[in-house]
């Protein structure tokens, strides 16, 4: 076992070395080195020196396809269709990269649009369908809140794309129609990707590392594509310039993030359904929605300062739709708040009803306890009184008669008669003593006359003389408590001392009594052999009800009972009872 524990601890330690990192981190590290090497090689060099540069870029692009395939085969997500679509889309993207760099760097063709642009545009439907499938599989039901939030984001950013990318591409005078259509198609496709990506991001679902890696890859490729289209529209896109290198870096980061998302073990949770019924409107999400909602008015203001003409109808429609979506979203939030408030009110009413019922039950319990205790004590008092007024008085009279007979017969009768009468007299007084002890056990007069402190002192004195166990009492002997509390504490002390005498083999017993305005605390402790407290239930099952009876008596009085014991460590019983009022100290009579 120690070896197994040591082995487990050794396996839990962080591993060192680049080849002992998780697969997705190794992929990012190696791909990052390849991307940096590519960006460090200058362009415009002769063809033999250009080949390593092309191989580095195309290798990173191809690695994303390989990583997607390996991730799907290794982690086996429950919903395979989105990943198959991503593989197909990335394969088309790789073919587009090969075509573009083959035409641009090998054949030196600068034509736009080209076959590569057709392939680039062809990969978008695969990405849109894949992300849409992931978003739908993650949520339960329609998730209207997530759909509305995604629409607000898509419209807000879409207006920017319309003003700064799509309209300039369509309105470019002197450009061929095919070129203008291709330039407008890119931002349109990006807006579709943005819409489904926003639906994925703001919707419900588990957010594990693979989720953030995939969302980051989509954000990077959308930003890079927007920069590429903007440069193309301005005629300033060059692959070997700083802006061209930055765009290449963006696409390379997109490949690596996408491949890392597939290789991460949490990728299988991307398509798992979340059991939450609604998405949560956190502060970050609210800030993001507000930013998206104000993009359209901000774009209008920017265009006004620049003195450029605007498509007023389109912007008015966009603003109206955004306004309606925000109003609808706010109404949904108000409904949620009202529903939550109604549920809280219902729960409050239910809790209040339960509290009232509990108070009623507690009152009935206390009333029943008072009646029970009063009845028991009254019955004990009646029996004690009957013993005192009946058998004890009669036996005492008989004792006097026997004593008189003994004195009468002593002068004339033989010694045998005197011995016989003396034995009868001793037995009679012994019986009287037992009856008096039983009467004191049923209801000690000192408890009613002088209070709990003096009653405990008297009982401990009797217990010490009878058993030889030394007893110590620490209490205020003149303090008076409520009769019910005094009765409960006295009965607990009685039962505890009976157990000490029968089972503990103790030499000493300590009794502590402390009173306060709102409670009374008592502890009975011995130095006996002790026992295992977990065996109390077993003792009760065998007919030993003393400990269970003490606990039930205390709990019925609304108090707390605690038993502490261990083999060889003695036993302690702690009792705490609540008080209702204080009685003034009484004077001994």
Secondary structure, DSSP 4 states (H G I P E B T S, - for coil): -HHHHHHHHHHHSPP-SGGGS-HHHHHHHHHHHHHHHHHHS-SS--HHHHHHHHHHHHHHHHHHHHHHHHHHHHH--S--HHHHHHHHHHHHHHHHHHHHHIIIIIS----SS-HHHHHHHHHHHHHHHHHHHHHHHHSSS--HHHHHHHHHHHHHHHHHHIIIIIHHHHT-TTS-HHHHHHHHHHHHHHHHHHHHHHHHHHS-S---HHHHHHHHHHHHHHHHHHHHHHHHHHT---TTSHHHHHHHHHHHHHHHHHHHHHHSGGGGGTTPPP--SS----HHHHHHHHHHHTHHHHHHHHHHHHT----HHHHHHHHHHHHHHHHHHHHHHHHHHHHHHHHHHHHHHHHHHHHHHHHHHHHHHHHHHHHHHHHHHHHHHHHHHHHIIIIIHHHHHHHHHHHHHHHHHTTTS-HHHHHHHHHHHHHHHHHHHHHHHHHHHHS-HHHHHH-HHHHHHHHHHHHHHHH--EEEEES-TT-B--HHHHHHHHHHHHHHHHHIIIII--SEEEEEEEE-SSEEEEEEEE-S----GGGHHHHHHTT--HHHHHHHHHHHTT-EEEEEE-TTS-EEEEEEEE-S--BPPPPP-
